[in-house]
């Protein structure tokens, strides 16, 4: 396949991908990182268009090709890195990346860059490699997150780009030292064009996959999470708790429930208003969440009640956790605007042999009722009759 056909194909791919990204950016404006990915698509489109015009037989000035063309190729990688940086909400400004593009374009106009194609290659490619390594560095710590599979796809794509550029750089270095045959140079450059096409397709697929996966995750969180506190809601209890109970039975571990209820919650609403009541619920949810382990589950059970599921936790440990949580809530003032100290009652139930989590929840509810009857602001363990 000749270079003109390859560049036309690249331009068409970039055009379609840029159009899709533009539509996606308009539809999902809450994902602000997409504007950087759109910018990457525009850079690839302009670069491929300039190359197609050149290989179509039209002479272009040096500042346009290769100076601007090379800068746009690197600029696409700059925009991709900026998009990932924005998506992961990394600290720091991204203005320096725009400055890098301008500086790179000016360097491509120097006599050093004009004198030899290899000089331009060694001027631009190290920056691309550094940007790709930076993207992998940013994504790697999040590979086990909820979007981890998408991040791994990005990492593989950038890894592919690093390998193909490193291979071409090695060949050019060996060619300069006359250690390899120059007769295969056209083949190497054609493979490079194919590799760039493959990279463009792969990276655009990753971008679209990221957007759709994040949308799905947001919808899932909306359906699973309580809007006020951000905790798991009652709709998710059956799936989550059934799975946790099954796991505890397989491993012969004790499962414990803590059912927590805010004392005299109606007084907060009556004396300070429902907005203060919402703040109180958020306050309790935040304090409870801070005390949990990574694998514990915290639900807003309803009203001012919260359910904590503690896997691998026996009764005595559960009582200790519950009492510590009760004391933390009692000693952490809520400002309404004056300090207001909340108290909670907690019912605890533990078992290793139950077949239904609802039975354990009922036991925790009976223990909570007992704590309320005994004066509130205390922890009670369920005791079978």
C-alpha positions as CSV (number, residue, x, y, z in Angstrom):
1,X,0.0,0.0,0.0
2,X,1.5,3.4,-1.0
3,X,2.0,6.2,1.5
4,X,-0.7,8.4,0.0
5,X,-3.4,5.7,0.5
6,X,-2.1,5.2,4.1
7,X,-2.3,8.9,4.9
8,X,-5.8,9.1,3.4
9,X,-6.9,6.2,5.6
10,X,-5.4,7.8,8.6
11,X,-7.1,11.1,7.8
12,X,-10.5,9.3,7.5
13,X,-10.0,7.4,10.7
14,X,-9.1,10.6,12.5
15,X,-12.1,12.4,11.0
16,X,-14.6,9.8,12.1
17,X,-13.0,9.6,15.6
18,X,-12.9,13.3,16.0
19,X,-16.6,13.6,15.0
20,X,-17.5,10.9,17.5
21,X,-15.5,12.6,20.2
22,X,-17.1,16.0,19.4
23,X,-20.6,14.5,19.7
24,X,-19.6,12.7,22.9
25,X,-18.1,15.9,24.4
26,X,-21.4,17.7,23.7
27,X,-23.5,14.9,25.1
28,X,-21.5,14.4,28.3
29,X,-20.3,17.9,29.4
30,X,-19.8,16.7,32.9
31,X,-16.7,14.8,31.8
32,X,-14.5,17.8,31.2
33,X,-11.5,15.6,30.4
34,X,-13.1,14.8,27.0
35,X,-12.2,18.2,25.5
36,X,-8.5,17.2,25.8
37,X,-9.3,13.9,24.0
38,X,-11.2,15.9,21.3
39,X,-8.1,18.1,20.9
40,X,-6.0,15.0,20.4
41,X,-8.3,13.9,17.7
42,X,-8.1,17.3,16.0
43,X,-4.3,17.1,16.1
44,X,-4.3,13.7,14.5
45,X,-6.8,14.8,11.9
46,X,-4.7,17.9,10.9
47,X,-1.5,15.9,10.9
48,X,-3.0,13.2,8.6
49,X,-4.6,15.8,6.3
50,X,-1.3,17.6,5.9
51,X,0.5,14.3,5.1
52,X,-2.2,13.3,2.6
53,X,-1.8,16.6,0.8
54,X,1.9,16.2,0.7
55,X,1.9,12.6,-0.6
56,X,-0.8,13.6,-3.1
57,X,1.8,15.5,-4.9
58,X,1.3,19.1,-3.6
59,X,4.4,20.9,-2.4
60,X,4.1,22.4,1.0
61,X,6.4,24.8,2.8
62,X,8.7,23.5,5.5
63,X,6.9,25.2,8.4
64,X,3.8,23.3,7.5
65,X,5.4,19.9,6.7
66,X,7.3,18.6,8.5
67,X,7.6,21.3,11.2
68,X,3.8,21.7,12.0
69,X,3.0,18.1,11.1
70,X,5.6,16.7,13.5
71,X,4.4,19.1,16.2
72,X,0.8,18.0,15.7
73,X,1.8,14.4,16.1
74,X,3.5,15.1,19.4
75,X,0.6,17.5,20.3
76,X,-1.9,14.6,20.0
77,X,0.1,12.8,22.7
78,X,0.3,15.9,24.8
79,X,-3.5,16.2,24.6
80,X,-3.9,12.6,25.5
81,X,-1.7,13.0,28.6
82,X,-3.6,16.1,29.6
83,X,-6.9,14.3,29.3
84,X,-5.8,11.4,31.5
85,X,-4.3,14.0,34.0
86,X,-7.7,15.8,34.1
87,X,-9.7,12.5,34.3
88,X,-7.7,11.3,37.2
89,X,-8.0,14.7,38.9
90,X,-4.3,15.0,39.4
91,X,-3.0,18.2,41.0
92,X,-1.3,20.8,38.9
93,X,-1.9,23.0,35.9
94,X,-1.9,21.8,32.4
95,X,-0.9,25.1,30.8
96,X,2.7,23.9,30.6
97,X,1.7,21.2,28.2
98,X,0.4,23.8,25.7
99,X,3.7,25.7,26.2
100,X,5.5,22.5,25.3
101,X,3.7,22.3,22.0
102,X,4.7,25.8,21.1
103,X,8.3,25.3,22.1
104,X,8.5,22.0,20.1
105,X,7.1,23.7,17.0
106,X,9.8,26.5,17.3
107,X,12.5,23.8,17.7
108,X,11.3,22.1,14.5
109,X,12.0,25.4,12.7
110,X,15.6,25.5,13.8
111,X,18.5,24.8,11.4
112,X,19.3,21.7,13.4
113,X,15.9,20.3,12.7
114,X,15.9,21.4,9.0
115,X,19.3,19.8,8.3
116,X,18.3,16.1,8.7
117,X,15.2,14.0,9.1
118,X,17.0,12.0,11.8
119,X,17.5,15.2,13.8
120,X,13.7,15.8,13.7
121,X,13.0,12.2,14.6
122,X,15.3,12.4,17.7
123,X,13.9,15.8,18.6
124,X,10.2,14.7,18.6
125,X,10.2,11.0,19.5
126,X,11.8,11.2,23.0
127,X,9.0,13.6,24.0
128,X,6.4,11.2,22.7
129,X,8.0,8.4,24.7
130,X,8.2,10.5,27.9
131,X,4.5,11.4,27.5
132,X,3.5,7.8,27.0
133,X,5.5,6.7,30.0
134,X,3.9,9.5,32.0
135,X,0.4,8.3,31.0
136,X,1.3,4.8,32.1
137,X,2.8,6.1,35.4
138,X,-0.5,8.0,36.1
139,X,-2.8,5.1,35.2
140,X,-0.8,2.2,36.8
141,X,-1.8,2.9,40.5
142,X,-5.5,2.8,39.5
143,X,-5.4,-0.5,37.5
144,X,-7.4,-2.2,40.3
145,X,-10.0,0.5,40.6
146,X,-13.6,0.2,39.2
147,X,-12.4,1.5,35.8
148,X,-9.2,-0.6,36.1
149,X,-9.8,-2.7,32.9
150,X,-10.2,0.5,30.9
151,X,-6.9,1.9,32.4
152,X,-5.2,-1.4,31.5
153,X,-6.3,-1.0,27.9
154,X,-4.8,2.5,27.9
155,X,-1.6,1.2,29.4
156,X,-1.4,-1.6,26.7
157,X,-2.0,1.0,24.0
158,X,0.7,3.4,25.2
159,X,3.0,0.4,25.7
160,X,2.5,-0.6,22.1
161,X,3.3,3.0,21.0
162,X,6.4,3.0,23.1
163,X,7.6,-0.3,21.6
164,X,7.0,0.7,18.0
165,X,8.7,4.1,18.4
166,X,11.6,2.6,20.3
167,X,12.1,0.0,17.6
168,X,12.1,2.5,14.8
169,X,14.5,4.7,16.8
170,X,16.9,1.7,17.3
171,X,16.7,0.9,13.6
172,X,17.6,4.5,12.6
173,X,20.5,4.6,15.0
174,X,21.8,1.3,13.6
175,X,21.2,2.6,10.1
176,X,23.4,5.7,10.8
177,X,26.2,3.4,12.0
178,X,25.7,1.3,8.9
179,X,25.1,-1.8,11.0
180,X,21.8,-2.7,9.1
181,X,20.9,-2.7,5.5
182,X,19.4,0.6,4.2
183,X,17.4,-1.4,1.6
184,X,14.7,-2.2,4.2
185,X,14.2,1.4,5.2
186,X,11.0,1.9,3.2
187,X,9.6,-1.2,4.8
188,X,10.4,0.0,8.3
189,X,8.8,3.4,7.6
190,X,5.7,1.7,6.1
191,X,5.4,-0.4,9.3
192,X,5.7,2.8,11.2
193,X,2.8,4.3,9.4
194,X,0.7,1.2,10.0
195,X,1.7,1.3,13.7
196,X,0.6,4.9,14.0
197,X,-2.7,4.0,12.4
198,X,-3.1,1.1,14.8
199,X,-2.3,3.4,17.8
200,X,-4.9,5.9,16.7
201,X,-7.6,3.3,16.4
202,X,-6.6,1.7,19.7
203,X,-6.5,5.0,21.7
204,X,-9.8,6.2,20.3
205,X,-11.4,2.9,21.2
206,X,-10.0,3.3,24.8
207,X,-11.4,6.9,25.0
208,X,-14.9,5.8,23.9
209,X,-14.7,2.8,26.3
210,X,-13.7,5.1,29.1
211,X,-16.6,7.4,28.6
212,X,-19.2,4.7,28.3
213,X,-17.7,2.8,31.3
214,X,-17.8,6.0,33.4
215,X,-21.4,6.6,32.4
216,X,-22.4,3.1,33.4
217,X,-20.5,3.4,36.7
218,X,-22.3,6.7,37.4
219,X,-25.7,5.1,36.7
220,X,-24.9,2.2,38.8
221,X,-23.8,4.4,41.7
222,X,-27.0,6.5,41.3
223,X,-29.1,3.3,41.6
224,X,-27.0,1.8,44.5
225,X,-26.3,4.9,46.5
226,X,-28.4,7.0,48.8
227,X,-28.6,10.5,47.4
228,X,-28.1,12.3,50.7
229,X,-25.3,10.4,52.4
230,X,-23.7,8.6,49.4
231,X,-23.9,5.3,51.3
232,X,-25.3,2.1,49.9
233,X,-29.1,2.1,49.9
234,X,-31.6,-0.6,50.8
235,X,-32.0,-1.7,47.2
236,X,-28.5,-3.2,47.2
237,X,-28.8,-5.0,50.5
238,X,-30.1,-8.3,49.3
239,X,-27.3,-8.8,46.7
240,X,-24.5,-7.4,48.8
241,X,-25.4,-9.1,52.1
242,X,-26.4,-12.4,50.5
243,X,-23.0,-12.6,48.9
244,X,-21.2,-11.6,52.2
245,X,-23.2,-14.2,54.1
246,X,-22.3,-16.9,51.6
247,X,-18.6,-16.0,51.7
248,X,-18.7,-16.1,55.6
249,X,-20.3,-19.6,55.5
250,X,-17.7,-20.9,53.0
251,X,-14.8,-19.7,55.1
252,X,-16.6,-20.5,58.4
253,X,-16.2,-17.0,59.6
254,X,-18.4,-15.0,61.9
255,X,-20.5,-12.2,60.4
256,X,-21.7,-9.3,62.5
257,X,-24.3,-6.6,61.9
258,X,-24.5,-3.2,63.7
259,X,-27.8,-1.4,63.4
260,X,-27.4,2.2,64.4
261,X,-30.1,4.7,65.1
262,X,-29.7,8.5,65.9
263,X,-31.3,9.3,69.3
264,X,-34.1,11.9,69.5
265,X,-33.6,12.7,65.8
266,X,-37.1,14.3,65.6
267,X,-35.9,17.0,68.0
268,X,-33.2,18.1,65.5
269,X,-35.8,18.5,62.7
270,X,-38.2,20.3,65.1
271,X,-35.7,22.7,66.6
272,X,-33.3,23.4,63.8
273,X,-35.2,22.4,60.6
274,X,-35.0,19.6,58.1
275,X,-31.8,21.0,56.6
276,X,-30.1,20.5,59.9
277,X,-31.5,17.0,60.0
278,X,-29.9,16.3,56.7
279,X,-26.5,17.6,58.0
280,X,-26.8,15.4,61.0
281,X,-27.3,12.3,58.8
282,X,-24.4,13.2,56.6
283,X,-22.3,13.8,59.8
284,X,-23.1,10.3,61.2
285,X,-22.5,8.7,57.8
286,X,-19.1,10.4,57.4
287,X,-17.9,9.4,60.9
288,X,-19.2,5.8,60.5
289,X,-17.5,5.4,57.1
290,X,-14.2,6.6,58.5
291,X,-14.2,3.8,61.1
292,X,-14.7,1.0,58.6
293,X,-12.3,-1.4,56.9
294,X,-12.1,-1.5,53.2
295,X,-14.2,-4.7,53.0
296,X,-16.9,-3.6,55.5
297,X,-20.3,-2.5,54.1
298,X,-22.3,0.6,55.3
299,X,-25.9,1.1,54.3
300,X,-28.4,3.8,55.0
301,X,-31.2,1.5,56.2
302,X,-33.9,4.1,56.3
303,X,-34.6,7.4,58.0
304,X,-32.0,7.9,60.7
305,X,-31.0,4.3,60.8
306,X,-27.7,2.9,59.4
307,X,-26.6,-0.7,59.0
308,X,-23.0,-1.8,59.2
309,X,-21.9,-5.2,58.0
310,X,-18.7,-6.5,59.5
311,X,-17.3,-9.6,57.9
312,X,-14.8,-11.8,59.8
313,X,-15.9,-10.1,63.1
314,X,-16.9,-11.9,66.2
315,X,-19.4,-10.6,68.8
316,X,-16.9,-9.1,71.2
317,X,-15.0,-7.3,68.4
318,X,-18.3,-6.0,67.0
319,X,-19.3,-4.6,70.4
320,X,-15.9,-2.9,70.7
321,X,-16.3,-1.4,67.2
322,X,-19.8,-0.3,67.9
323,X,-18.9,1.3,71.3
324,X,-15.9,3.1,69.7
325,X,-18.2,4.5,67.0
326,X,-20.8,5.5,69.5
327,X,-18.2,7.5,71.5
328,X,-16.8,9.1,68.3
329,X,-20.2,10.3,67.3
330,X,-21.0,11.6,70.8
331,X,-17.7,13.5,71.0
332,X,-17.8,15.1,67.5
333,X,-20.0,18.2,67.6
334,X,-22.3,19.1,64.7
335,X,-22.4,22.9,64.2
336,X,-26.0,24.1,63.7
337,X,-24.5,26.8,63.9
338,X,-23.8,26.2,67.7
339,X,-22.2,22.9,68.6
340,X,-24.7,20.1,68.9
341,X,-23.7,16.7,70.2
342,X,-25.5,13.7,68.8
343,X,-26.0,10.4,70.5
344,X,-26.7,7.0,68.9
345,X,-28.0,3.6,70.0
346,X,-26.5,0.5,68.4
347,X,-27.8,-3.0,68.2
348,X,-25.3,-5.8,67.6
349,X,-25.9,-9.3,66.2
350,X,-23.3,-11.9,65.3
351,X,-23.6,-15.4,63.9
352,X,-21.6,-18.0,62.0
353,X,-24.4,-20.4,61.2
354,X,-27.4,-18.4,59.8
355,X,-28.7,-19.2,56.4
356,X,-30.4,-15.8,55.9
357,X,-29.0,-12.4,56.5
358,X,-32.5,-11.1,57.2
359,X,-32.5,-13.2,60.4
360,X,-29.3,-11.5,61.5
361,X,-30.8,-8.1,60.7
362,X,-33.9,-8.9,62.7
363,X,-31.7,-9.8,65.7
364,X,-29.7,-6.6,65.4
365,X,-33.0,-4.7,65.2
366,X,-34.2,-6.4,68.5
367,X,-30.9,-5.5,70.1
368,X,-31.3,-1.9,69.0
369,X,-34.8,-1.8,70.4
370,X,-33.4,-3.1,73.7
371,X,-30.8,-0.3,73.7
372,X,-33.5,2.3,73.2
373,X,-35.5,0.8,76.0
374,X,-32.5,0.9,78.4
375,X,-32.1,4.7,77.9
376,X,-30.3,5.2,74.5
377,X,-26.7,6.2,73.8
378,X,-25.5,2.7,74.3
379,X,-24.6,-0.6,72.6
380,X,-26.6,-3.8,73.1
381,X,-25.7,-7.3,71.9
382,X,-28.5,-9.6,70.8
383,X,-28.9,-12.5,73.2
384,X,-31.0,-15.5,72.1
385,X,-33.8,-16.4,74.5
